[in-house]
């Protein structure tokens, strides 16, 4: 019994330590993972906040079921071992227990299903959008196109390699805290805070997956098909994502970067972007030139 007490005490202390680590917030405006992070990336949209709540609620249910089963196992070990119960009973049927272990799991699944369906509805029903953009996954970068009501322009977004990243930081074109390795890009997608953004996603060559954890979006980019998702960022900052479907040799090097700004800064960026990307060189030629 002393051994079991010490074991349970150690397990409880470990669980508390893990829980404490899990509550440490992510750095850099919650837009990217942080070292030793155990929890989800911070939520910046209503969908992501609901995902976090649902995740925590499921953990409560899972922990409750696990502790209940553990208690039953401990009870059975000590109550029905050979020393305590030398003459075992031969119970073959118990209608009440069978009803309980059938009904209770069904009730638990109903409790899980109701918020799950609400989350699906929230994700799949795209509200009236303020901004519409099309995102195309390519080997191995992303192309963004803003709709007619926002200037009808587009640009390619490629990951900055180590040399480009160092030069950008040294030239103060980008802050070091906003240029994480393997996530910083040459052209960020910019959206205004508090606005509903509809994102239409497709692929140009193979299947990619457009994923931004802080926005709670993860959707396939399939050639010949236009999938749709949405987000409404409620805090300014820069938020990173990645392709999360293995799409080829450089799958790991096609990050996603969204900069969320005020409406005034967005209007200024929009005017500049219309000029900057009017005759922009496409990423295919960039890659071809870089490989020479």
N, C-alpha and C positions, 0 to 999 in steps of 0.2 A: 504493500500500500504506500509506503514511503517513496518507493521508486516511482510509482504512478503519480504521486503528488508532485514530486520533483519534475517529472516529465511534463505534466500538464502545466506547471508553473513556467517552465522554460518555453513551452509552446505558446502560452499566453503572452509572455514577454516578447517573443519573436513576432507574434501577430500584431501587438501594439506598436512595435518598432516599424514594421512594414506599413501599418496604417498611417503612422506619423509621416513616413517618407512619401506615402501616396498623396498626402494633402499638401505637399510642397508645390506651389504654383510654378508653371513653366515660365521661362524667361522670354525676353524680347517680345513683349506685347502678346504673349501666348501664341505667337504665330509659327513657332518651330519647336522641335523637341529640345530638351535640355539634358545635360549630363546626369545620369543616374535617375532619370525620371521614371516613375512607376505608374503614374496616373495618366489619364488622357490629356491631350493638348487642350489648353484652355478654349472654351467655347466663345465664339464671336458672333453667332447668329442664333435666332430662335430654334432652328432645327438642331443645331449642335447642342444647345442647352437641354433640349428635350432628350437627345441621345444620352447625354451625361446623366440626367435624372433617371432614365430608364435603366442605364447601366448600373447605377447605384442601387436602384430598387431591386434589380435582379440579384445583385450581390447579397442584399439582405435576405431574400428568399433562399438563395443557395446556402448561405451560412446557417440559416435556421434549420433547413432540411439536413444539412451535414451534422450539426450538433445533435439533432434529434436521433439520427441514425447512430451516431457515435454513442449516445447515451444508451440506446437499446442494446448495442453490441456489448458495452461494458456491463450492463445489467445481466445479459444472458451469460457472459463469461463467468461472473461471480455467483449468479443464482443457480445456474444449471451445470456447473462443472461437476466432475465425478465425486469430489470430496463433499460438496454441499448437497448433492443430489444423487446418492448412490443407486437409488432405484428410479430410473427415468420414467416419466409418464408417457403414455402412448396416445396423445391427443391427435386425432385424425381430421377433425373438422370443427370449425368455429365460425358460424355464420356472421356474427357481429364483426369479428376481426376482418373477414373477407370483404364485407361491405365497406368498412372503414378504409382499408388499403386500396379499394377501388374508387370510392367517392372523393377522398381527400386529395389524391393526385389530380383528379379531374378538376376539382375546385381550384387547386394551385395553378393549373394550366389556364383556367378561365381568367384568373387574376393577372396572369402574365399576358394573355392574349389581348385584353381590352386596351391597355396602353400601347401594345405593339401595333394594333390596327390604327390607333390614333396617330402614331408616329409615321406609319406608311402613308396615311392620308395627308399628313403635313408635308411629307417629302414629295409625293407624287402630284398633288394638286398645285400647279403653278399659278400664283395670284397675278393680278394685273401688273405688268412689269413697267418700271421706269426706264430701264436700260436693257437692251438686248444685244448680246454678243455671240458670235459663233467661234468655237474653238476646234481646231483641227489638229489631231495628233499625227506626227510624222516621224520617220526614223532619222534623227532622234531629237526632236524639238517640238515646240507647240507654235501654232499660228493663231493669232487673234484677229477677228474682224468685228468692228463696231458697226451697228446697223445705221441705216440712213438718217434716223433722227438724232444720231450722235456723230454725224460727219462722214459716215460711209468710208472708213479707212481701215487698213489692216497692217499688221506687222508680225514678224517672227520673233520668237523669244528663245534664245539659246543660253545654255549654261556658261558662265564665265570659268575658264580654266584658271589654274593657279597663277599664271603670269598675268592674265587679264585682270584677275581679282586684285592682285597686288598693285598693279598699275592704277586701277580705279580707286583703291584706298589711298595710295600715295598721292594721287592727283585730287583727292577730296571730292571725287565725283559721287562717292558713296561712303557712308559711315561703316567702319569696321564691324560694328554690332549688327548692321543690316546687310552684311555680306558673308553669310555663313558658307563654309566650304561645301561644295556640291549642291548648294541651293541658290546661290546668287545668280542672277541672269542679266543679260544686256538690256532687255526691254521688259519692264514690268507691266502687267495689266493694271490699270488705274480705275477705281470706281469710287463714287461718293458714299459717304457714311449715311446710313439710314435709308437707303434707296433699295428697291427690289430689283435685283439683276437676274434676268433670265439667261441661262447659258445653254446654247445648242451645241452639242458635241458630236463630232464624227471623226473618222480616221481616213487618212489618205493612202495608206499602204497595207498595214496589218492592224490587228486589234490592239489598242492602247486602253488605259483606264485613267480618267481624269479625277484626281483625288486631292482634296484640300481638307485635312482633318478639322481645323478650327472652324470651317464653314459647315461641316457635317455633310459634305457632298462627295460622292464616289460613284462614277458612272462610266460605262463602257464607251469608248470611241471606236466605232465599228465602220469600216469602209462601206459606203453605199447605204448607210442608215444614219438618221439624225435623231439622236437621243436628247432629252431635255431635262434640265434641273434648274434650281434657283437658290438664291441666298440673299439675305439682307444683313450686311455687316453693321453691327451696332457700336463698334469702337474703331477709332482710327488706328492705323499701324500697318505693318507689312506682314502678310500671312503666306506661308509657304506650303507647297504640296509637291507631289511627285506622281509620275506614272506608276501605277501599282499592278500592272499586268505585264508579265515578261514578254517583251516585244522584239527582242533581238540583242545584238552584241552590246550596244550602248544604252540599254534599257535604264541602267542606273544613273544615267547622265542627262535626263530630261526633266528638270524640276519645273515647278509652277510657282509664280510669285505674283501676288495681288497686293497692291498698295491701296489702302483705304484712306481717303482724304476728305476734307471738308468740301462743301459744294463750291465754295469760292476757288479753292485750289484745283478742284476738278475742272471747273470752267476754264481756268488758266492753262491747265495741262491739255485740255481738249483743243484749244486754239493752237497751242504749240505742236501737238501731235498731228493735226491736220496738215501742217506744213512739213513737219519732219518726215512723215511716212507717205507723203504724196507720191514720191517716186523712189521709195525705199528699195534697196537691193534685197532680193529674197534670200532666205537662209540656204537654199540649195546652192546658189552661186557662192555664198560665203564659205560653205563647207568645201566646195570644189576648189576655191582659191586657197583655203587654208591647207588643203592636202597637197598642194603643189610644192 
